[in-house]
Amino acid sequence: MERSRRMNKLEHTVKQLGMALGFNLVGIGSAEPFFRDEQAALERIREGMMDGLPWYTEERVHKATHPEELLPGARSIISLAISYNNKSEVSHNGIAGRIARYAWGDDYHQVLKDKLKEFVVRLGDSLQERVRTRIFVDDGPMNDRAAAERAGIGWFGKNTNILTPSHGSWVLLGQVITDLDLVPDEPLLKNCGDCVRCIESCPTGAIVAPYAIDNRRCISFLTIELRGTIPRELRPLVGDWIFGCDICQDVCPVNREVPQTLEPAFKQRHDFAAPELLPLLSLDDKSFQDRFRNSPVKRAKRVGLQRNVCVALGNIADPIAIPALRRSLLNAETLVRVHAAWALGRIGTFEAADALNRALNSGPDLAVKAEIEQSLMDLHGNVGRV
Ligand code: B12
């Protein structure tokens, strides 16, 4: 009895401290291994569904699902979630692309890590005893979603995101593994029922089954993590997304009518919800760094972002983009030139074809030449437009 009373006070303190730092949800789970998640992740790797993420190894999966290996003596995992939900505000009349909502404000890694560091300090102060802890936000070897599910923060949606009853899936997750023996919360007894909207709405068919994403087809992977060319057959399906994708969350009924974030760091920076595309094509490394300092978007790097902008322009197919794409055919990076050629082919007007023919005659390198020839061939199948 005495122990449970003491424990309840402790759990209460943990939750109060997390909420006081701006987290919307705080839950507690045991530090037992996550066997189901280990098995599932190993299967995804073996089926090739995590290809393209070379750091996502079997060894990492093992660590990520055995908290004891991350913090010897681990007893509990405190799981914290913060909303990044925001309204989109558009401030220009140019051709616009889309950036995933989690990237409209400051980089969440730093925002959450700063909060968790403070959380751990305050926890130690309030307990007046030495507490061993290790914090994780996304980039460390920890399965954030499995920990959040166990701690009752939310349930796994069929799109694999953690859906919370109060804030939908618009939450970012952080974990504190500790040697404190805390009374765990119960996982929520909820699931998505018959709903398959996310599966049906994914343009690339990346949700191959409930709870299973084929990373190689996910627009988020293609526009953020992939360093090379976006496979030609997937480019039309990427639409106007230039960094990440929210379709499987936008269509989710749980995400309707959930509150906006109160975290100032996640407020939308200038036109990030609907960025004007043409100016992005003329960024150099320095102006890219200035514009995306402390933003998640910097992960795509300047060249990756410009590749994505070309794809979006090809899909939007507005001839206004032709002069900028024509200039991009002279970009120093092959990756940008290849995707600019593709975009011109998709726009497909006489002027676009002329730009491609001129570039072909100027003796481009092999990859660009092949892309231009393919684009012109596709256009000749559609000669009426040229
Ligand atoms: C790798 C990664 C990616 C990759 C791969 C995506 C993926 N499905 O894993 C890419 C780059 C594509 C990606 C995209 C996104 N990501 Co990401 N990503 C991660 C990362 C680093 C690892 C995830 C992981 O371990 N995947 C391995 C695979 C096998 O796991 P899984 O797909 O989740 O599948 C689980 C379920 O299938 C479950 N399971 C198996 N069988 C069954 C059966 C049942 C009945 C149930 C219920 C569950 C279940 O077990 C599996 C393992 O846990 C985590 C951070 C972290 N350290 O955990 C962030 C993380 C998952 N990403 C996050 C976000 C925000 C995103 C995006 C929304 C960003 C965007 N808007 O573009 C998209 C969402 C795409 C999607 N629908 O998943 C958040 C998710 C927050 C949330 N509410 O869930 C995380 C947790 C980062 C964070 N700390 O906040 N991501």
Boltz pocket constraint, residues with backbone or C-beta under 6 A from the ligand:
constraints:
  - pocket:
      binder: B
      contacts: [[A, 36], [A, 37], [A, 38], [A, 40], [A, 41], [A, 44], [A, 53], [A, 56], [A, 100], [A, 101], [A, 102], [A, 137], [A, 138], [A, 139], [A, 140], [A, 141], [A, 142], [A, 143], [A, 144], [A, 145], [A, 146], [A, 156], [A, 159], [A, 160], [A, 161], [A, 162], [A, 163], [A, 168], [A, 169], [A, 170], [A, 171], [A, 172], [A, 173], [A, 174], [A, 210], [A, 211], [A, 212], [A, 213], [A, 215], [A, 218], [A, 220], [A, 221], [A, 224], [A, 225], [A, 243], [A, 244], [A, 245], [A, 246], [A, 248]]
      max_distance: 6.0
